[in-house]
Amino acid sequence: MYYWDYGIMKRKIIVIKIGSSIIMTKRNKLDEFRIAHIADQFIALQNAGFNIVLVISGAVACGVNIMTYSSDRMYLSSDGLMRQVAAGVGQVYLISTLLRIFE
């Protein structure tokens, strides 16, 4: 949806940032129910004419859960390599979950 402001066409864009505290349960599992609820709200905003940008930062938290690696050991790692590995693993899992829910 577009609107005109002094002859300049502008788009309605909403940027939504969701962190790991929103998408993870208290037991450090990905909260698919909450993500599905967010997806419903996302679709409602799109249907209302908004362009939505969704930013999710929870890859490390998801990866730690999948790798069953102690988060204390990971964050104490001097080179941060395990954190990078957890982010990579978590990103794949998070994106595949989001694709399944948003379909």
Salt bridges, closest charged atoms under 4 A:
ASP5 OD2 - LYS10 NZ 3.29
GLU32 OE1 - ARG100 NH2 2.99
